[in-house]
Structure formats: C-alpha cells, structure tokens
Amino acid sequence: MRKQNAVLSMVILALFLFHAIVGAFQLTGLIPGGMRIMKIAAWVLAVLIAVHFVIGSKLTADTLKAQKKAGTAYLKENRLFWTRRVSGFAIMIFIVFHILIFLGSNDGAYRLNLFEGAQLISQILLVISAAVHVVTNIKPLMIALGAKSYRVFLTDVLFVLSVLLLFMGFAFVVYYLRWNVF
C-alpha cells in the first residue's frame, strides 16, 4: 500500500505544481485565461488528495496500533512522523479555504470572492504547510519508489520546490495587492 501511495503522491505533486504554477501566473496577471484546464486539474487533484488522505489515515492507524501493541509511543523520537501527519492535516484545512476563496462562476464569467488579509494569510499557510509536507516526505517517497542514490537528486528537488513555493507565495501577495491596493 505504501508503494501505491508513493506513486499517488508523485501524481499529486505533479498536478499540484501544474495547478500552482499556472495559478500563480494568473494571480500575478502574467497569463490571463486558462480557467477550464485549471478547474479540471483542481478537481482531479482534490479527488486524488482525498484518496491520499484515506490511505495515509489507514497507514497512520496501522502505525498507532503497532505502537500500542509495543506499549510505547516514542513521541519524541517520532517527531518527524507527527510533523508529516500534522502538515498533511493542515493542508486539508487550507485546501478548503483555498476552494472557498477561488471558487466562483456565474453564467460562464469567472468571479472571485473577497481576497483580503485573512484570505492572504490562509493561502500563505497553505503554501507553508505544503512545503513542510513535501520536504518531510520527499526522502521516504524516494525510498518507497526504490531510489538507490537520492542525495543529489533530493537536493535538486528541494531547490526547485523551494523556488516554486516562493513564487506561489509571492503570487498570493501580488494578488492581494492587486485586489486591495490597485
């Protein structure tokens, strides 16, 4: 089940990056349009994330049962395990906010909801949660996929993800300024 979840994670990551990059370009005003493909990708992504959540919950329950059977939780030693779970749960919460903020369409014309300080903070927290979740899970993901030598690749992936996540956060700030200042 871990291998299937790893493959699913890669598909989610690819779709997330596509959605986020295209969305960031739209929020900054650099690329207008493209809403149909974004909407399709977003809903496919939402379904895949729900499946990932179910599998992750099952694997977490299995781990907790094993810890209970062993008689100790090793909470301090399993800090990274819990960081992964908490960041994943935070993503689920902030995705709901993301959908509520950016969902809106009347008669084929796309309309956005209010985007002020609270919405900006929720979207920055979504980016931070995604960054923490990806960074803490990239090594086990590579191991689950059978990567033998992943140190250099891991560094490259983390660099690219850092740049993309910074761009996404920047796009939310630009959009906030466009909504509230200009």
C-alpha positions in Angstrom: 0.0 0.0 0.0 3.0 2.3 0.7 4.2 1.9 -2.9 0.8 2.8 -4.4 0.6 5.8 -2.0 4.1 6.9 -3.2 3.0 6.7 -6.8 -0.2 8.6 -6.0 1.9 11.2 -4.2 4.1 11.8 -7.3 0.9 12.3 -9.4 -0.5 14.7 -6.8 2.8 16.6 -6.6 2.9 16.9 -10.4 -0.7 18.1 -10.6 -0.2 20.4 -7.6 2.8 22.0 -9.3 1.0 22.4 -12.6 -2.0 23.9 -10.8 0.1 26.2 -8.6 2.4 27.4 -11.4 -0.5 28.2 -13.8 -2.5 29.7 -10.9 0.5 31.8 -9.8 0.9 33.2 -13.3 -2.8 34.0 -13.4 -2.8 35.7 -9.9 0.1 37.9 -10.9 -1.6 38.8 -14.2 1.2 37.5 -16.4 -1.1 34.9 -18.1 -4.8 35.5 -18.4 -7.3 32.8 -19.0 -6.8 29.0 -18.8 -9.5 28.6 -16.2 -11.1 25.5 -17.8 -7.9 23.4 -17.6 -7.2 24.8 -14.1 -10.6 23.8 -12.9 -10.3 20.3 -14.3 -6.8 19.8 -12.8 -8.1 21.2 -9.5 -11.0 18.8 -9.2 -8.8 15.8 -10.2 -6.3 16.9 -7.7 -9.0 17.2 -5.0 -10.1 13.6 -5.6 -6.5 12.3 -5.6 -5.8 14.2 -2.4 -8.9 12.6 -0.8 -7.6 9.1 -1.8 -4.2 10.0 -0.4 -5.8 11.2 2.8 -7.7 7.9 3.2 -4.5 5.8 2.5 -2.5 8.0 4.8 -5.1 7.7 7.6 -5.0 3.9 7.2 -1.2 3.8 7.4 -1.3 6.1 10.4 -3.8 3.9 12.2 -1.7 0.8 11.5 1.3 2.6 13.0 -0.6 3.7 16.1 -1.9 0.1 16.6 1.7 -1.2 16.4 2.8 1.5 18.9 0.0 0.5 21.2 0.9 -3.2 20.9 4.6 -2.3 21.7 3.4 -0.4 24.7 5.2 2.8 24.0 4.6 5.7 21.6 8.1 7.2 21.3 6.5 10.6 20.7 9.8 12.5 20.9 11.6 10.0 18.6 8.6 10.1 16.1 8.6 13.9 15.8 9.1 13.7 12.0 6.2 11.2 11.7 3.9 13.6 13.5 5.2 16.6 11.6 4.2 14.7 8.4 0.7 14.0 9.7 0.0 17.4 11.1 1.2 19.2 8.0 -1.0 16.9 5.8 -4.0 17.7 8.0 -3.2 21.4 7.8 -3.1 21.1 4.1 -6.6 19.6 4.1 -7.9 22.5 6.1 -6.3 25.2 4.0 -7.4 23.5 0.8 -11.0 24.0 1.9 -10.2 27.7 2.4 -8.5 27.8 -1.0 -11.5 26.3 -2.7 -13.9 28.7 -0.9 -11.7 31.7 -1.9 -11.2 30.8 -5.6 -14.4 29.0 -6.4 -16.9 31.2 -8.2 -18.6 31.3 -11.6 -21.8 32.8 -12.8 -23.0 32.4 -16.3 -19.6 31.4 -17.6 -18.0 34.6 -16.3 -15.4 33.8 -13.6 -15.8 35.7 -10.4 -13.7 35.6 -7.3 -14.6 36.1 -3.7 -13.1 38.7 -1.4 -9.4 38.5 -1.0 -8.1 40.4 2.0 -5.7 39.9 4.9 -7.3 36.7 6.3 -7.5 35.1 2.9 -3.9 36.0 2.2 -2.8 34.5 5.5 -4.7 31.3 4.8 -3.1 30.9 1.4 0.4 31.6 2.7 -0.2 29.0 5.4 -1.3 26.6 2.6 2.0 27.1 0.9 3.9 26.7 4.1 2.0 23.5 5.0 2.6 22.1 1.5 6.3 23.0 1.8 6.7 21.2 5.2 4.7 18.2 4.0 6.7 17.8 0.8 10.1 18.4 2.4 9.4 16.0 5.3 8.0 13.3 2.9 10.4 13.5 0.0 13.0 11.1 1.4 10.5 8.3 2.3 8.9 8.9 -1.1 12.2 8.3 -2.9 12.9 5.2 -0.8 9.4 3.8 -1.4 9.9 4.3 -5.2 13.2 2.4 -4.9 15.7 5.2 -5.5 19.2 4.0 -4.5 21.2 7.2 -4.6 18.9 10.1 -3.9 21.1 12.7 -2.1 22.0 14.8 -5.1 18.5 14.4 -6.6 16.9 15.3 -3.3 18.9 18.5 -3.1 17.9 19.4 -6.7 14.2 18.6 -6.0 14.2 20.6 -2.8 15.8 23.6 -4.5 13.3 23.6 -7.4 10.4 23.1 -4.9 11.7 26.0 -2.8 11.8 28.3 -5.8 8.3 27.3 -6.9 6.8 27.6 -3.4 8.3 31.0 -3.0 6.9 32.0 -6.4 3.5 30.8 -5.3 3.6 32.7 -2.0 4.8 35.8 -4.0 1.8 35.4 -6.4 -0.7 35.4 -3.5 0.9 38.6 -2.1 0.8 40.2 -5.6 -2.8 39.2 -6.0 -3.6 40.6 -2.5 -2.0 43.9 -3.5 -3.9 43.9 -6.9 -7.2 43.3 -5.1 -6.7 45.8 -2.3 -4.3 48.5 -3.5 -4.6 48.9 -7.2 
